Amino acid sequence: MRESTALDDMICFQLYAASRGMTALYRPLLDPHHLTYPQYLVLRVLWHDGPTTVRDLGHTLRLDSGTLSPLLKRLETQGLLRRERGAHDERVVWIHLTDSGTALREQIGDLTQHLVCATGLTLDELTQLHQLLHRARRSVKGTA
């Protein structure tokens, strides 16, 4: 008989598995638009906040430049955004949505309701989960 790994008892594993499951829910919704989940997150930030710098975007998404740069390059190749050097400091790179990137927001729509239904949780449970995850993430911020 194989010894149990007790993964189901580990909070970190439950978070990891839930995160992978939630991300997988996006795939069939994003595939028709030729987007990955991380690319969608970049677009969400730009749709909400408008133009931003690569540095600030990396901070918001908690991604390093080695991960973010190829993402931005693919989105730029798809014609969804453009990158440009800062006028006062060429080390600063600004990211702007193109008209196509802006229009994609309407094409994709709000995925939130679809994903809420897929979890099987009530709105109160999701709100509580969100608050707990936010608190936990804030607590471990210094280590992440």
C-alpha atoms as an extended CHARMM CRD file, in Angstrom:
* protein
*
       144  EXT
         1         1  MET       CA              0.0000000000        0.0000000000        0.0000000000  PROA      1               0.0000000000
         2         2  ARG       CA              1.2950000000        3.4360000000       -0.9350000000  PROA      2               0.0000000000
         3         3  GLU       CA              1.8240000000        5.9160000000        1.8840000000  PROA      3               0.0000000000
         4         4  SER       CA             -0.3360000000        9.0450000000        1.6820000000  PROA      4               0.0000000000
         5         5  THR       CA              1.4130000000       12.2730000000        0.8050000000  PROA      5               0.0000000000
         6         6  ALA       CA             -1.2530000000       14.1460000000        2.7680000000  PROA      6               0.0000000000
         7         7  LEU       CA             -1.4040000000       16.8130000000        0.0700000000  PROA      7               0.0000000000
         8         8  ASP       CA             -5.0700000000       17.4050000000        0.8080000000  PROA      8               0.0000000000
         9         9  ASP       CA             -4.0410000000       18.4990000000        4.3050000000  PROA      9               0.0000000000
        10        10  MET       CA             -1.6080000000       21.1370000000        3.0280000000  PROA      10              0.0000000000
        11        11  ILE       CA             -3.0050000000       24.6520000000        2.6390000000  PROA      11              0.0000000000
        12        12  CYS       CA             -0.2750000000       25.5350000000        0.1550000000  PROA      12              0.0000000000
        13        13  PHE       CA             -1.2740000000       22.5960000000       -2.0640000000  PROA      13              0.0000000000
        14        14  GLN       CA             -4.9550000000       23.5360000000       -1.8860000000  PROA      14              0.0000000000
        15        15  LEU       CA             -4.0770000000       27.0940000000       -2.9670000000  PROA      15              0.0000000000
        16        16  TYR       CA             -1.8700000000       25.7910000000       -5.7690000000  PROA      16              0.0000000000
        17        17  ALA       CA             -4.4950000000       23.3360000000       -7.0550000000  PROA      17              0.0000000000
        18        18  ALA       CA             -7.2980000000       25.8950000000       -6.7880000000  PROA      18              0.0000000000
        19        19  SER       CA             -5.2070000000       28.4660000000       -8.6530000000  PROA      19              0.0000000000
        20        20  ARG       CA             -4.4810000000       26.0210000000      -11.4760000000  PROA      20              0.0000000000
        21        21  GLY       CA             -8.1570000000       25.0720000000      -11.6270000000  PROA      21              0.0000000000
        22        22  MET       CA             -9.3250000000       28.6830000000      -11.7760000000  PROA      22              0.0000000000
        23        23  THR       CA             -6.7770000000       29.5110000000      -14.4560000000  PROA      23              0.0000000000
        24        24  ALA       CA             -7.9290000000       26.4990000000      -16.4880000000  PROA      24              0.0000000000
        25        25  LEU       CA            -11.5000000000       27.8700000000      -16.4240000000  PROA      25              0.0000000000
        26        26  TYR       CA            -10.2900000000       30.8550000000      -18.4390000000  PROA      26              0.0000000000
        27        27  ARG       CA             -8.7300000000       28.7800000000      -21.2290000000  PROA      27              0.0000000000
        28        28  PRO       CA            -11.8750000000       28.0600000000      -23.2860000000  PROA      28              0.0000000000
        29        29  LEU       CA            -12.9620000000       31.6820000000      -22.8740000000  PROA      29              0.0000000000
        30        30  LEU       CA             -9.6110000000       33.1330000000      -23.9580000000  PROA      30              0.0000000000
        31        31  ASP       CA             -8.5690000000       30.6300000000      -26.6470000000  PROA      31              0.0000000000
        32        32  PRO       CA            -10.8900000000       32.1090000000      -29.3050000000  PROA      32              0.0000000000
        33        33  HSD       CA             -9.0480000000       35.4240000000      -28.7840000000  PROA      33              0.0000000000
        34        34  HSD       CA             -5.6030000000       33.7570000000      -28.9210000000  PROA      34              0.0000000000
        35        35  LEU       CA             -4.8220000000       34.8660000000      -25.3790000000  PROA      35              0.0000000000
        36        36  THR       CA             -3.2310000000       33.1270000000      -22.4440000000  PROA      36              0.0000000000
        37        37  TYR       CA             -4.2910000000       33.8820000000      -18.8910000000  PROA      37              0.0000000000
        38        38  PRO       CA             -1.1740000000       35.9900000000      -18.1400000000  PROA      38              0.0000000000
        39        39  GLN       CA             -1.7580000000       37.9790000000      -21.3500000000  PROA      39              0.0000000000
        40        40  TYR       CA             -5.3570000000       38.5390000000      -20.2660000000  PROA      40              0.0000000000
        41        41  LEU       CA             -4.1190000000       39.8720000000      -16.9220000000  PROA      41              0.0000000000
        42        42  VAL       CA             -1.8830000000       42.3910000000      -18.7220000000  PROA      42              0.0000000000
        43        43  LEU       CA             -4.8650000000       43.5530000000      -20.7680000000  PROA      43              0.0000000000
        44        44  ARG       CA             -7.0860000000       43.7710000000      -17.6640000000  PROA      44              0.0000000000
        45        45  VAL       CA             -4.5900000000       46.1080000000      -16.0090000000  PROA      45              0.0000000000
        46        46  LEU       CA             -4.3860000000       48.2990000000      -19.1180000000  PROA      46              0.0000000000
        47        47  TRP       CA             -8.1680000000       48.3180000000      -19.5680000000  PROA      47              0.0000000000
        48        48  HSD       CA             -8.6160000000       49.4170000000      -15.9750000000  PROA      48              0.0000000000
        49        49  ASP       CA             -5.6270000000       51.7020000000      -15.3860000000  PROA      49              0.0000000000
        50        50  GLY       CA             -4.7300000000       52.9440000000      -18.8560000000  PROA      50              0.0000000000
        51        51  PRO       CA             -1.1240000000       53.3560000000      -20.0250000000  PROA      51              0.0000000000
        52        52  THR       CA              1.4830000000       52.2260000000      -17.5600000000  PROA      52              0.0000000000
        53        53  THR       CA              5.1910000000       51.5180000000      -17.3980000000  PROA      53              0.0000000000
        54        54  VAL       CA              6.6800000000       48.0560000000      -17.7090000000  PROA      54              0.0000000000
        55        55  ARG       CA              8.0580000000       48.4630000000      -14.1850000000  PROA      55              0.0000000000
        56        56  ASP       CA              4.6680000000       49.3320000000      -12.6920000000  PROA      56              0.0000000000
        57        57  LEU       CA              2.9230000000       46.5810000000      -14.6260000000  PROA      57              0.0000000000
        58        58  GLY       CA              5.4550000000       44.0430000000      -13.3530000000  PROA      58              0.0000000000
        59        59  HSD       CA              4.8710000000       45.2670000000       -9.8120000000  PROA      59              0.0000000000
        60        60  THR       CA              1.0760000000       45.0580000000      -10.1900000000  PROA      60              0.0000000000
        61        61  LEU       CA              1.1850000000       41.5330000000      -11.6680000000  PROA      61              0.0000000000
        62        62  ARG       CA              4.0780000000       40.4200000000       -9.4480000000  PROA      62              0.0000000000
        63        63  LEU       CA              6.0750000000       39.3570000000      -12.4970000000  PROA      63              0.0000000000
        64        64  ASP       CA              9.7650000000       39.9080000000      -13.1480000000  PROA      64              0.0000000000
        65        65  SER       CA             10.9630000000       41.4480000000      -16.3970000000  PROA      65              0.0000000000
        66        66  GLY       CA             12.1690000000       38.0760000000      -17.6980000000  PROA      66              0.0000000000
        67        67  THR       CA              8.5870000000       36.8030000000      -17.5850000000  PROA      67              0.0000000000
        68        68  LEU       CA              6.8490000000       40.0510000000      -18.5260000000  PROA      68              0.0000000000
        69        69  SER       CA              8.9450000000       41.0350000000      -21.5570000000  PROA      69              0.0000000000
        70        70  PRO       CA              8.0380000000       37.9910000000      -23.7150000000  PROA      70              0.0000000000
        71        71  LEU       CA              4.3780000000       38.4290000000      -22.7380000000  PROA      71              0.0000000000
        72        72  LEU       CA              4.4160000000       42.0430000000      -23.8690000000  PROA      72              0.0000000000
        73        73  LYS       CA              6.2590000000       41.1630000000      -27.0590000000  PROA      73              0.0000000000
        74        74  ARG       CA              3.5790000000       38.5920000000      -28.0030000000  PROA      74              0.0000000000
        75        75  LEU       CA              0.7650000000       41.0580000000      -27.2520000000  PROA      75              0.0000000000
        76        76  GLU       CA              2.5480000000       43.6810000000      -29.3290000000  PROA      76              0.0000000000
        77        77  THR       CA              2.9860000000       41.1960000000      -32.2140000000  PROA      77              0.0000000000
        78        78  GLN       CA             -0.7670000000       40.5030000000      -32.0050000000  PROA      78              0.0000000000
        79        79  GLY       CA             -1.3720000000       44.2320000000      -32.3860000000  PROA      79              0.0000000000
        80        80  LEU       CA             -3.0160000000       44.6270000000      -28.9700000000  PROA      80              0.0000000000
        81        81  LEU       CA             -0.5030000000       46.9960000000      -27.4010000000  PROA      81              0.0000000000
        82        82  ARG       CA              2.5000000000       49.0890000000      -28.2060000000  PROA      82              0.0000000000
        83        83  ARG       CA              5.6060000000       49.8460000000      -26.1900000000  PROA      83              0.0000000000
        84        84  GLU       CA              7.4190000000       53.1430000000      -26.3580000000  PROA      84              0.0000000000
        85        85  ARG       CA             10.4200000000       54.6400000000      -24.6280000000  PROA      85              0.0000000000
        86        86  GLY       CA              9.8330000000       57.5240000000      -22.2530000000  PROA      86              0.0000000000
        87        87  ALA       CA             10.4590000000       60.9820000000      -23.6860000000  PROA      87              0.0000000000
        88        88  HSD       CA             12.3790000000       62.1700000000      -20.6160000000  PROA      88              0.0000000000
        89        89  ASP       CA             14.0400000000       58.8900000000      -19.6740000000  PROA      89              0.0000000000
        90        90  GLU       CA             14.6370000000       56.2410000000      -22.3320000000  PROA      90              0.0000000000
        91        91  ARG       CA             15.0730000000       53.5910000000      -19.6420000000  PROA      91              0.0000000000
        92        92  VAL       CA             11.3480000000       53.8760000000      -18.9080000000  PROA      92              0.0000000000
        93        93  VAL       CA              9.1310000000       51.8910000000      -21.2720000000  PROA      93              0.0000000000
        94        94  TRP       CA              5.4590000000       52.8120000000      -21.4810000000  PROA      94              0.0000000000
        95        95  ILE       CA              2.7580000000       50.3660000000      -22.5200000000  PROA      95              0.0000000000
        96        96  HSD       CA             -0.3120000000       51.5950000000      -24.3980000000  PROA      96              0.0000000000
        97        97  LEU       CA             -3.3000000000       49.7060000000      -25.7360000000  PROA      97              0.0000000000
        98        98  THR       CA             -3.9160000000       49.8670000000      -29.4570000000  PROA      98              0.0000000000
        99        99  ASP       CA             -7.4240000000       50.3300000000      -30.8380000000  PROA      99              0.0000000000
       100       100  SER       CA             -7.5610000000       46.5430000000      -31.2840000000  PROA      100             0.0000000000
       101       101  GLY       CA             -6.5240000000       46.0140000000      -27.6700000000  PROA      101             0.0000000000
       102       102  THR       CA             -9.2190000000       48.3930000000      -26.4870000000  PROA      102             0.0000000000
       103       103  ALA       CA            -11.8760000000       46.7660000000      -28.7010000000  PROA      103             0.0000000000
       104       104  LEU       CA            -10.9880000000       43.3250000000      -27.3610000000  PROA      104             0.0000000000
       105       105  ARG       CA            -12.4400000000       44.3150000000      -23.9930000000  PROA      105             0.0000000000
       106       106  GLU       CA            -15.9240000000       44.4230000000      -25.5390000000  PROA      106             0.0000000000
       107       107  GLN       CA            -15.3600000000       41.1900000000      -27.4610000000  PROA      107             0.0000000000
       108       108  ILE       CA            -14.3060000000       39.2620000000      -24.3670000000  PROA      108             0.0000000000
       109       109  GLY       CA            -16.8880000000       40.8160000000      -22.0590000000  PROA      109             0.0000000000
       110       110  ASP       CA            -17.0030000000       40.2520000000      -18.3220000000  PROA      110             0.0000000000
       111       111  LEU       CA            -15.7640000000       36.7620000000      -17.4870000000  PROA      111             0.0000000000
       112       112  THR       CA            -16.4340000000       37.1840000000      -13.7740000000  PROA      112             0.0000000000
       113       113  GLN       CA            -20.0060000000       35.8580000000      -13.7510000000  PROA      113             0.0000000000
       114       114  HSD       CA            -19.0500000000       32.7750000000      -15.7580000000  PROA      114             0.0000000000
       115       115  LEU       CA            -16.2500000000       31.9890000000      -13.3260000000  PROA      115             0.0000000000
       116       116  VAL       CA            -18.3920000000       32.6640000000      -10.2490000000  PROA      116             0.0000000000
       117       117  CYS       CA            -20.9030000000       30.0990000000      -11.5000000000  PROA      117             0.0000000000
       118       118  ALA       CA            -18.1440000000       27.5750000000      -12.1950000000  PROA      118             0.0000000000
       119       119  THR       CA            -16.8940000000       27.6050000000       -8.5830000000  PROA      119             0.0000000000
       120       120  GLY       CA            -20.1470000000       26.4370000000       -7.0320000000  PROA      120             0.0000000000
       121       121  LEU       CA            -19.6480000000       28.9340000000       -4.2040000000  PROA      121             0.0000000000
       122       122  THR       CA            -22.1870000000       31.5030000000       -3.1220000000  PROA      122             0.0000000000
       123       123  LEU       CA            -21.4340000000       35.1880000000       -3.5320000000  PROA      123             0.0000000000
       124       124  ASP       CA            -20.9160000000       35.4680000000        0.2480000000  PROA      124             0.0000000000
       125       125  GLU       CA            -18.4920000000       32.5330000000        0.2130000000  PROA      125             0.0000000000
       126       126  LEU       CA            -16.5470000000       34.0260000000       -2.6870000000  PROA      126             0.0000000000
       127       127  THR       CA            -16.3790000000       37.3760000000       -0.9200000000  PROA      127             0.0000000000
       128       128  GLN       CA            -15.0810000000       35.7060000000        2.2310000000  PROA      128             0.0000000000
       129       129  LEU       CA            -12.5590000000       33.6520000000        0.2340000000  PROA      129             0.0000000000
       130       130  HSD       CA            -11.3520000000       36.7670000000       -1.5540000000  PROA      130             0.0000000000
       131       131  GLN       CA            -10.8850000000       38.6260000000        1.7320000000  PROA      131             0.0000000000
       132       132  LEU       CA             -9.0090000000       35.7150000000        3.3130000000  PROA      132             0.0000000000
       133       133  LEU       CA             -6.7280000000       35.2710000000        0.2950000000  PROA      133             0.0000000000
       134       134  HSD       CA             -6.0280000000       38.9930000000        0.2110000000  PROA      134             0.0000000000
       135       135  ARG       CA             -5.0990000000       38.9430000000        3.9160000000  PROA      135             0.0000000000
       136       136  ALA       CA             -2.9160000000       35.8810000000        3.4790000000  PROA      136             0.0000000000
       137       137  ARG       CA             -1.1620000000       37.3720000000        0.4380000000  PROA      137             0.0000000000
       138       138  ARG       CA             -0.5300000000       40.6250000000        2.3220000000  PROA      138             0.0000000000
       139       139  SER       CA              0.9160000000       38.6460000000        5.2380000000  PROA      139             0.0000000000
       140       140  VAL       CA              3.4030000000       36.7520000000        3.0810000000  PROA      140             0.0000000000
       141       141  LYS       CA              4.1700000000       39.7350000000        0.8450000000  PROA      141             0.0000000000
       142       142  GLY       CA              7.6400000000       40.1350000000        2.2870000000  PROA      142             0.0000000000
       143       143  THR       CA              8.5080000000       36.5390000000        1.4600000000  PROA      143             0.0000000000
       144       144  ALA       CA              7.0510000000       36.4250000000       -2.0630000000  PROA      144             0.0000000000
